[in-house]
Amino acid sequence: MTLSTVQLLYASLRSIGCTWTMVACGVYLSRKGFVSAQTSKNLSNVSMQLTIPCLLFTSILNCTQDWDPSTKCPELRETLRTAWPLMVLPLWYVTAGILVGKLAATLSNAPEDFRKVAVAAVAFGNSTGMPITLLTVIHSSFPRRSELGKVDPVMYLSVYLLTYPILQWGIGSNVLQSKDTPSSQTSQILSEEASITQPLCANMESGEDDDMESLAPTNSMQSMLMLGRKMVSNGMQPPVVASLLGLVVALFPGARGLLVDTADHDDDRPMEWLFDGIRKVGQAAVPINMIILGASLSRGANLKEIPLRSNIAVLISKMVVMPAIGVGTYFFLKAVFDIDENIDASVYLVVLIVTCTPTANNVLVMADVAGQNKQALAACIFTQYMAAPLLLTVWLSIFVALVQQE
């Protein structure tokens, strides 16, 4: 089922309207004093440690319980066979982001203490909370028989997230690292958390890796080993672990069949009550993320910390140039790879949406530890979120129109 241009526009605006209604609730709660910075931090931990992992896990295993045996549930082996480029895609997007970020810093004559920050701000976008929210709302806005309404795209985001966090924490830390950063500061990267849009990023649990007393190597081999350990440790965060667990269970039809009725779809499997409970917890991820985003935006940021030209350069690079690169990537993948027409819309929507989100907030953590200009980065991220209602509306309308076309 292909929707008309008017129907596409309506569905896109509806999804955007739903998203920003939830954000407005966060603004209201913050202004009333119900959501403080500490409350945001606590809810961020709830989101990253529980609700987002539950959402990713159940999205991989889910099969619509419509009491219709003729309905076919998505098979993981087929999903990985056709959507495997999503596991490689983060390397391309991070590389492109680094190049675009360096160009933005040069053209805007960014201050010396902001150049590396500008590169990281463009290269590492929000890949968890915001994309999950947008994908979930878009999916629910389309009829069940439409291309985007049939298959939940969050399932394919979980494939993307298998490799992206490792690149973000590994390469990102190196991009931001100063030559004179004390090693005692570097070890704090696994225990510090940021503040402005915390629930929309992958934060590390405080004290998670306190046994790493120092990352300062004594030789090149030790340096490589410790870097590898840091990348794996930082990459194995709850959303990634949940995705991996979901993939493992989905690979074994017998195990999946205990949790989800994949036969006649009448919701009567022995452990389906457990799956339903986990799924309901996961459904709380989207409103929690958006409410805390609204609360964070209502607290504002000090825009004087960064020159206007540099702020605008990063904004355009991250939320205009990178999505344009995503569109180019979409056309390349569409021409080169033959993806099943029953799922291609959902796969390509993930390919596109991960390029249009603002900078990941955990870049603030890495910037602070590396001795970079954290305040300027916070102002930069705040500017991106203030521009998001307009830019996201435009890009989502374009993305949905592209993936729904014949």
Secondary structure, DSSP 8 states (H G I E B T S, - for coil): ----HHHHHHHHHHHHHHHHHHHHHHHHHHHTTSS-HHHHHHHHHHIIIIIHHHHHHHHHH-----S-TT-----HHHHHHHHTHHHHHHHHHHHHHHHHHHHHHHHTT--HHHHHHHHHHHH-B--SHHHHHHHHHHHHHS-TTSHHHHS-THHHHHHHTTTHHHHHHHHHHHHH--TT--HHHHGGGGT----TTGGGS----TTTTTT------SSHHHHHHHHHHHHHHHH--HHHHHHHHHHHHHH-HHHHHHHS--SS-SS--TTHHHHHHHHHHHTTHHHHHHHHHHHHHHH---GGGS-HHHHHHHHHIIIIIHHHHHHHHHHHHHHH----TTTHHHHHHHHHHTTTS-B-THHHHHHHHTT--HHHHHHHHHHHHHHHHHHHHHHHHHHHHHHH--
